[in-house]
Amino acid sequence: MTLSLPALTPVEETLWITLTGRAFDSRQPDPILGDTMADALVRKTGYTNHKLRWTRASCVEVAQRAKKLDEVARRFIARHPDAIGIDLGAGLDTRALRIDTPPTVDWYDVDFPDVVAARRQLIPDRPHVHTIGADLTDPAWLQSLPADRPAMIVADGLMAFLAEADMISLLRRLTDHLRSGEIAFNVYNTFTVRAAKLAPSARFLVPLFKSAGFGSRDIVHWNPELTLIKEIMLVREPEVAQYPPALRLWTRLAALSTSLSRLGTVVAHYRF
Ligand SMILES: C[S@@+](CC[C@H](N)C(=O)[O-])C[C@H]1O[C@@H](n2cnc3c(N)ncnc32)[C@H](O)[C@@H]1O
């Protein structure tokens, strides 16, 4: 079948960054995530971008944070087989496939309508995995979700693209609509946002950032329904053993300090 993918906006196109990063990781002899579906999707679309020059050292962060979110979701679903899962700004990620959600779980991948149209062409249907094409800042999409089941919400690489007020409203709508659950996402702190301006490989992203950066603990001030379960600091996680030697050494040193660890990628995990 010939693919006829919709033209994507610059923000929508950021889905290729995470997808190609996970695909690159999957091609390594010792992958951190091993997302072979990401690789299959990149090959199927023939996507190439000269700005994305992945190396083993640069892809570990994307692969590792996806792995941490998968682990959180997998544990939640094991405890709540009647759960729903929601992936906010899912892009072309196939998390439900990676974590192999059981048929008792309904999983919802939410992204802009054109991204969802691309997903529908590229990713085979799977029972109990649904797509919702919507702008997350629009309150209406949430009404189609069951409110009375435990909910696992994840967002990978999304929050920098939401203005602070939109992120706060989205979190509030989620905790108002859903009875109980957990939410986990990677935090874009002010250091990450500033560092992106200086890194030649990430500078092209800066005009798309709507967030000035925030910390894991800011979220609980903005939404008292949320309790912080854990700040998962990637530099302190076991996958560091798989980093290339120079990065591993630097990371082990950074991990000795909590402040330095927080400057790296943090996956914040909350309950409500
Ligand atoms: C960096 S990509 C990450 C995609 C995916 N989570 C992954 O890990 O591959 C960010 C995604 O957020 C989506 N996004 C950003 N703002 C959004 C909004 N207001 N509503 C819906 N999706 C949004 C983009 O379309 C894009 O797919």
PDBQT file of the ligand as one rigid body, heavy atoms in Angstrom, charges set to zero:
ROOT
HETATM    1  C1  LIG A 301       8.888  14.945  20.990  1.00  0.00    +0.000 C 
HETATM    2  S1  LIG A 301       7.396  14.296  20.352  1.00  0.00    +0.000 S 
HETATM    3  C2  LIG A 301       7.227  12.839  21.364  1.00  0.00    +0.000 C 
HETATM    4  C3  LIG A 301       6.342  11.828  20.739  1.00  0.00    +0.000 C 
HETATM    5  C4  LIG A 301       6.210  10.516  21.516  1.00  0.00    +0.000 C 
HETATM    6  N1  LIG A 301       5.764  10.740  22.862  1.00  0.00    +0.000 N 
HETATM    7  C5  LIG A 301       7.501   9.750  21.517  1.00  0.00    +0.000 C 
HETATM    8  O1  LIG A 301       8.092   9.561  22.600  1.00  0.00    +0.000 OA
HETATM    9  O2  LIG A 301       7.929   9.317  20.448  1.00  0.00    +0.000 OA
HETATM   10  C6  LIG A 301       6.133  15.388  21.034  1.00  0.00    +0.000 C 
HETATM   11  C7  LIG A 301       4.740  15.021  20.598  1.00  0.00    +0.000 C 
HETATM   12  O3  LIG A 301       3.805  15.844  21.320  1.00  0.00    +0.000 OA
HETATM   13  C8  LIG A 301       2.763  16.181  20.435  1.00  0.00    +0.000 C 
HETATM   14  N2  LIG A 301       2.118  17.412  20.934  1.00  0.00    +0.000 N 
HETATM   15  C9  LIG A 301       2.714  18.574  21.274  1.00  0.00    +0.000 A 
HETATM   16  N3  LIG A 301       1.794  19.477  21.667  1.00  0.00    +0.000 NA
HETATM   17  C10 LIG A 301       0.590  18.849  21.583  1.00  0.00    +0.000 A 
HETATM   18  C11 LIG A 301      -0.745  19.264  21.823  1.00  0.00    +0.000 A 
HETATM   19  N4  LIG A 301      -1.041  20.504  22.255  1.00  0.00    +0.000 N 
HETATM   20  N5  LIG A 301      -1.743  18.380  21.598  1.00  0.00    +0.000 NA
HETATM   21  C12 LIG A 301      -1.473  17.121  21.143  1.00  0.00    +0.000 A 
HETATM   22  N6  LIG A 301      -0.218  16.665  20.915  1.00  0.00    +0.000 NA
HETATM   23  C13 LIG A 301       0.797  17.527  21.117  1.00  0.00    +0.000 A 
HETATM   24  C14 LIG A 301       3.453  16.384  19.093  1.00  0.00    +0.000 C 
HETATM   25  O4  LIG A 301       2.548  16.331  18.012  1.00  0.00    +0.000 OA
HETATM   26  C15 LIG A 301       4.464  15.234  19.116  1.00  0.00    +0.000 C 
HETATM   27  O5  LIG A 301       3.927  14.060  18.557  1.00  0.00    +0.000 OA
ENDROOT
TORSDOF 0
